[in-house]
Amino acid sequence: MKKLHYIASLIMLTVVLLSCESNFHDVQRFNSVAFNPIGESENINLKYTDSGRVSAILVSPLMKDYTQLENGYNEFPKGVDITLFDKGVQKTRVLADYGIRYENTDIIDLQGNVRVSTLDGKLLTTDQLYFDQKNEWFYTEKYFKFTDGRGSNLEGPGVDFSKDFKVFNMQQNQGIINNVQ
């Protein structure tokens, strides 16, 4: 009789444990946060204006909108092509394989084959670059290469610069500078 009671107790314990595991998975599922975009847009062409003047154009094959999150953002998983305009005719073009624009900070994180070029031949390449839209300022801690279109080049880790390359600060660098005026 004791054996039968022992076997019945083991069966009951097994049933209780199995039902608890099922409940545990349900609790885990309820506590998980789904990071699904509230919208997706294909082949976008966004124009940003300032006082009626186009200040930037952003083109991308795909944008995912996560702005419903506390620290919302827009993701560009298939790359981004940004053209920045100043008050004159100068324009700066930025290309990257991937980008994220953070809603609350107006920072754009550009990643993968990042290229920043100007009409007068300046070109900067790097693996990752941040763009502060409010201050119109680029920066990275990653290795970069810069050419000015007149034979000068610089490279090294870490740089920050204005969108027109008029202010250019490097942490460590090496290179050749020609045509110093």
BALOBA-1460 file (C-alpha; in Angstrom, 3 decimals):
// residues 181
<rec num="1" residu="m" x="0.000" y="0.000" z="0.000"/>
<rec num="2" residu="k" x="2.886" y="2.358" z="0.763"/>
<rec num="3" residu="k" x="4.331" y="1.694" z="-2.727"/>
<rec num="4" residu="l" x="1.011" y="2.556" z="-4.342"/>
<rec num="5" residu="h" x="0.759" y="5.764" z="-2.308"/>
<rec num="6" residu="y" x="4.383" y="6.611" z="-3.246"/>
<rec num="7" residu="i" x="3.691" y="6.029" z="-6.993"/>
<rec num="8" residu="a" x="0.518" y="8.137" z="-6.823"/>
<rec num="9" residu="s" x="2.466" y="10.934" z="-5.107"/>
<rec num="10" residu="l" x="5.137" y="10.837" z="-7.838"/>
<rec num="11" residu="i" x="2.485" y="11.015" z="-10.563"/>
<rec num="12" residu="m" x="0.819" y="14.003" z="-8.862"/>
<rec num="13" residu="l" x="4.189" y="15.748" z="-8.428"/>
<rec num="14" residu="t" x="5.006" y="15.175" z="-12.120"/>
<rec num="15" residu="v" x="1.638" y="16.624" z="-13.188"/>
<rec num="16" residu="v" x="2.131" y="19.666" z="-10.956"/>
<rec num="17" residu="l" x="5.672" y="20.277" z="-12.264"/>
<rec num="18" residu="l" x="4.589" y="19.947" z="-15.888"/>
<rec num="19" residu="s" x="1.726" y="22.371" z="-15.393"/>
<rec num="20" residu="c" x="4.063" y="24.835" z="-13.650"/>
<rec num="21" residu="e" x="6.483" y="24.748" z="-16.577"/>
<rec num="22" residu="s" x="3.638" y="25.531" z="-18.948"/>
<rec num="23" residu="n" x="2.629" y="28.476" z="-16.744"/>
<rec num="24" residu="f" x="6.263" y="29.640" z="-16.583"/>
<rec num="25" residu="h" x="6.436" y="29.817" z="-20.384"/>
<rec num="26" residu="d" x="3.158" y="31.759" z="-20.430"/>
<rec num="27" residu="v" x="4.557" y="34.231" z="-17.887"/>
<rec num="28" residu="q" x="7.747" y="34.628" z="-19.952"/>
<rec num="29" residu="r" x="5.673" y="35.275" z="-23.075"/>
<rec num="30" residu="f" x="3.557" y="37.913" z="-21.302"/>
<rec num="31" residu="n" x="6.653" y="39.712" z="-20.005"/>
<rec num="32" residu="s" x="8.434" y="39.832" z="-23.377"/>
<rec num="33" residu="v" x="8.398" y="43.103" z="-25.291"/>
<rec num="34" residu="a" x="7.687" y="42.977" z="-29.003"/>
<rec num="35" residu="f" x="9.775" y="45.427" z="-31.001"/>
<rec num="36" residu="n" x="7.611" y="45.596" z="-34.056"/>
<rec num="37" residu="p" x="7.511" y="48.735" z="-36.153"/>
<rec num="38" residu="i" x="4.263" y="50.692" z="-36.204"/>
<rec num="39" residu="g" x="4.841" y="51.264" z="-39.902"/>
<rec num="40" residu="e" x="7.080" y="50.490" z="-42.843"/>
<rec num="41" residu="s" x="7.595" y="52.642" z="-45.921"/>
<rec num="42" residu="e" x="9.244" y="51.609" z="-49.157"/>
<rec num="43" residu="n" x="11.127" y="53.832" z="-51.602"/>
<rec num="44" residu="i" x="10.913" y="56.945" z="-49.459"/>
<rec num="45" residu="n" x="12.028" y="60.423" z="-50.485"/>
<rec num="46" residu="l" x="11.754" y="62.814" z="-47.502"/>
<rec num="47" residu="k" x="12.440" y="66.517" z="-47.852"/>
<rec num="48" residu="y" x="13.325" y="68.532" z="-44.746"/>
<rec num="49" residu="t" x="12.684" y="72.257" z="-44.927"/>
<rec num="50" residu="d" x="13.817" y="75.232" z="-42.885"/>
<rec num="51" residu="s" x="12.011" y="78.556" z="-43.413"/>
<rec num="52" residu="g" x="10.623" y="77.352" z="-46.746"/>
<rec num="53" residu="r" x="14.033" y="76.247" z="-48.033"/>
<rec num="54" residu="v" x="14.937" y="72.562" z="-48.555"/>
<rec num="55" residu="s" x="17.728" y="71.791" z="-46.075"/>
<rec num="56" residu="a" x="17.998" y="68.017" z="-46.622"/>
<rec num="57" residu="i" x="16.669" y="65.176" z="-48.744"/>
<rec num="58" residu="l" x="16.661" y="61.616" z="-47.385"/>
<rec num="59" residu="v" x="16.148" y="58.713" z="-49.814"/>
<rec num="60" residu="s" x="15.936" y="55.043" z="-48.788"/>
<rec num="61" residu="p" x="14.453" y="51.813" z="-50.152"/>
<rec num="62" residu="l" x="12.964" y="50.947" z="-46.729"/>
<rec num="63" residu="m" x="12.166" y="52.787" z="-43.492"/>
<rec num="64" residu="k" x="10.824" y="51.075" z="-40.365"/>
<rec num="65" residu="d" x="9.084" y="53.328" z="-37.829"/>
<rec num="66" residu="y" x="9.676" y="52.546" z="-34.129"/>
<rec num="67" residu="t" x="8.657" y="55.963" z="-32.821"/>
<rec num="68" residu="q" x="6.041" y="54.412" z="-30.511"/>
<rec num="69" residu="l" x="8.840" y="53.344" z="-28.150"/>
<rec num="70" residu="e" x="9.995" y="55.530" z="-25.260"/>
<rec num="71" residu="n" x="13.253" y="56.223" z="-27.139"/>
<rec num="72" residu="g" x="11.725" y="56.066" z="-30.588"/>
<rec num="73" residu="y" x="13.646" y="55.806" z="-33.820"/>
<rec num="74" residu="n" x="13.391" y="55.250" z="-37.560"/>
<rec num="75" residu="e" x="15.499" y="52.440" z="-39.010"/>
<rec num="76" residu="f" x="16.828" y="52.286" z="-42.574"/>
<rec num="77" residu="p" x="17.947" y="48.638" z="-42.892"/>
<rec num="78" residu="k" x="18.563" y="48.752" z="-46.663"/>
<rec num="79" residu="g" x="20.686" y="51.884" z="-46.697"/>
<rec num="80" residu="v" x="20.274" y="55.624" z="-46.863"/>
<rec num="81" residu="d" x="21.226" y="58.445" z="-49.244"/>
<rec num="82" residu="i" x="21.126" y="61.923" z="-47.663"/>
<rec num="83" residu="t" x="21.766" y="65.224" z="-49.427"/>
<rec num="84" residu="l" x="22.404" y="68.231" z="-47.161"/>
<rec num="85" residu="f" x="22.109" y="71.789" z="-48.475"/>
<rec num="86" residu="d" x="23.564" y="74.961" z="-47.004"/>
<rec num="87" residu="k" x="22.158" y="78.443" z="-47.594"/>
<rec num="88" residu="g" x="24.248" y="78.792" z="-50.766"/>
<rec num="89" residu="v" x="24.773" y="76.232" z="-53.474"/>
<rec num="90" residu="q" x="27.057" y="73.912" z="-51.488"/>
<rec num="91" residu="k" x="25.671" y="70.444" z="-50.964"/>
<rec num="92" residu="t" x="27.005" y="67.451" z="-49.047"/>
<rec num="93" residu="r" x="26.006" y="63.901" z="-49.926"/>
<rec num="94" residu="v" x="26.037" y="61.071" z="-47.399"/>
<rec num="95" residu="l" x="25.683" y="57.381" z="-48.310"/>
<rec num="96" residu="a" x="25.548" y="54.399" z="-45.921"/>
<rec num="97" residu="d" x="24.456" y="50.757" z="-45.998"/>
<rec num="98" residu="y" x="22.386" y="51.180" z="-42.813"/>
<rec num="99" residu="g" x="21.030" y="54.025" z="-40.714"/>
<rec num="100" residu="i" x="19.024" y="54.860" z="-37.597"/>
<rec num="101" residu="r" x="17.557" y="58.291" z="-36.819"/>
<rec num="102" residu="y" x="16.825" y="58.740" z="-33.115"/>
<rec num="103" residu="e" x="13.650" y="60.774" z="-32.613"/>
<rec num="104" residu="n" x="14.430" y="62.492" z="-29.290"/>
<rec num="105" residu="t" x="18.017" y="63.491" z="-30.080"/>
<rec num="106" residu="d" x="17.941" y="64.083" z="-33.867"/>
<rec num="107" residu="i" x="21.111" y="61.978" z="-34.124"/>
<rec num="108" residu="i" x="21.537" y="59.769" z="-37.180"/>
<rec num="109" residu="d" x="23.765" y="56.701" z="-36.774"/>
<rec num="110" residu="l" x="25.185" y="55.698" z="-40.189"/>
<rec num="111" residu="q" x="26.888" y="52.331" z="-40.588"/>
<rec num="112" residu="g" x="28.592" y="50.294" z="-43.304"/>
<rec num="113" residu="n" x="30.529" y="51.858" z="-46.200"/>
<rec num="114" residu="v" x="29.769" y="55.396" z="-45.059"/>
<rec num="115" residu="r" x="30.769" y="58.065" z="-47.624"/>
<rec num="116" residu="v" x="30.482" y="61.826" z="-47.173"/>
<rec num="117" residu="s" x="31.259" y="63.896" z="-50.278"/>
<rec num="118" residu="t" x="30.973" y="67.502" z="-51.411"/>
<rec num="119" residu="l" x="30.689" y="69.092" z="-54.854"/>
<rec num="120" residu="d" x="34.259" y="70.438" z="-54.632"/>
<rec num="121" residu="g" x="35.729" y="66.905" z="-54.381"/>
<rec num="122" residu="k" x="36.111" y="66.329" z="-50.632"/>
<rec num="123" residu="l" x="35.475" y="62.732" z="-49.586"/>
<rec num="124" residu="l" x="35.456" y="61.022" z="-46.182"/>
<rec num="125" residu="t" x="34.952" y="57.264" z="-45.786"/>
<rec num="126" residu="t" x="34.503" y="55.239" z="-42.587"/>
<rec num="127" residu="d" x="32.591" y="52.253" z="-41.166"/>
<rec num="128" residu="q" x="30.389" y="54.270" z="-38.799"/>
<rec num="129" residu="l" x="29.544" y="57.946" z="-38.547"/>
<rec num="130" residu="y" x="27.082" y="59.940" z="-36.448"/>
<rec num="131" residu="f" x="25.337" y="63.070" z="-37.709"/>
<rec num="132" residu="d" x="23.910" y="65.604" z="-35.251"/>
<rec num="133" residu="q" x="21.115" y="67.248" z="-37.244"/>
<rec num="134" residu="k" x="20.625" y="70.159" z="-34.849"/>
<rec num="135" residu="n" x="24.271" y="71.236" z="-34.962"/>
<rec num="136" residu="e" x="24.964" y="69.966" z="-38.500"/>
<rec num="137" residu="w" x="27.996" y="68.109" z="-37.163"/>
<rec num="138" residu="f" x="29.530" y="64.696" z="-38.008"/>
<rec num="139" residu="y" x="31.645" y="62.586" z="-35.640"/>
<rec num="140" residu="t" x="33.108" y="59.108" z="-35.227"/>
<rec num="141" residu="e" x="35.618" y="57.201" z="-33.128"/>
<rec num="142" residu="k" x="36.182" y="54.745" z="-35.994"/>
<rec num="143" residu="y" x="39.046" y="54.798" z="-38.492"/>
<rec num="144" residu="f" x="38.458" y="57.253" z="-41.345"/>
<rec num="145" residu="k" x="40.054" y="58.300" z="-44.634"/>
<rec num="146" residu="f" x="39.708" y="61.830" z="-46.030"/>
<rec num="147" residu="t" x="40.775" y="63.339" z="-49.359"/>
<rec num="148" residu="d" x="40.280" y="66.973" z="-50.297"/>
<rec num="149" residu="g" x="40.081" y="66.529" z="-54.082"/>
<rec num="150" residu="r" x="43.409" y="68.363" z="-54.610"/>
<rec num="151" residu="g" x="45.844" y="65.614" z="-53.685"/>
<rec num="152" residu="s" x="45.809" y="65.937" z="-49.886"/>
<rec num="153" residu="n" x="44.712" y="63.032" z="-47.719"/>
<rec num="154" residu="l" x="44.389" y="62.286" z="-44.024"/>
<rec num="155" residu="e" x="43.487" y="59.139" z="-42.133"/>
<rec num="156" residu="g" x="43.312" y="57.870" z="-38.591"/>
<rec num="157" residu="p" x="40.954" y="56.981" z="-35.745"/>
<rec num="158" residu="g" x="38.396" y="59.544" z="-34.617"/>
<rec num="159" residu="v" x="37.259" y="62.721" z="-36.315"/>
<rec num="160" residu="d" x="34.549" y="65.355" z="-36.013"/>
<rec num="161" residu="f" x="33.694" y="67.985" z="-38.611"/>
<rec num="162" residu="s" x="31.069" y="70.403" z="-39.891"/>
<rec num="163" residu="k" x="28.880" y="69.290" z="-42.783"/>
<rec num="164" residu="d" x="30.835" y="71.523" z="-45.201"/>
<rec num="165" residu="f" x="34.260" y="70.339" z="-43.911"/>
<rec num="166" residu="k" x="35.234" y="73.910" z="-42.960"/>
<rec num="167" residu="v" x="35.934" y="72.802" z="-39.367"/>
<rec num="168" residu="f" x="37.770" y="69.473" z="-39.158"/>
<rec num="169" residu="n" x="39.113" y="68.035" z="-35.851"/>
<rec num="170" residu="m" x="41.109" y="64.794" z="-35.713"/>
<rec num="171" residu="q" x="42.198" y="62.758" z="-32.690"/>
<rec num="172" residu="q" x="45.209" y="61.068" z="-34.310"/>
<rec num="173" residu="n" x="46.121" y="61.263" z="-37.949"/>
<rec num="174" residu="q" x="48.626" y="60.796" z="-40.668"/>
<rec num="175" residu="g" x="48.626" y="61.937" z="-44.247"/>
<rec num="176" residu="i" x="49.820" y="64.352" z="-46.879"/>
<rec num="177" residu="i" x="48.642" y="67.959" z="-47.157"/>
<rec num="178" residu="n" x="49.185" y="69.785" z="-50.459"/>
<rec num="179" residu="n" x="48.350" y="73.339" z="-51.532"/>
<rec num="180" residu="v" x="48.473" y="74.891" z="-48.063"/>
<rec num="181" residu="q" x="47.340" y="78.506" z="-48.329"/>
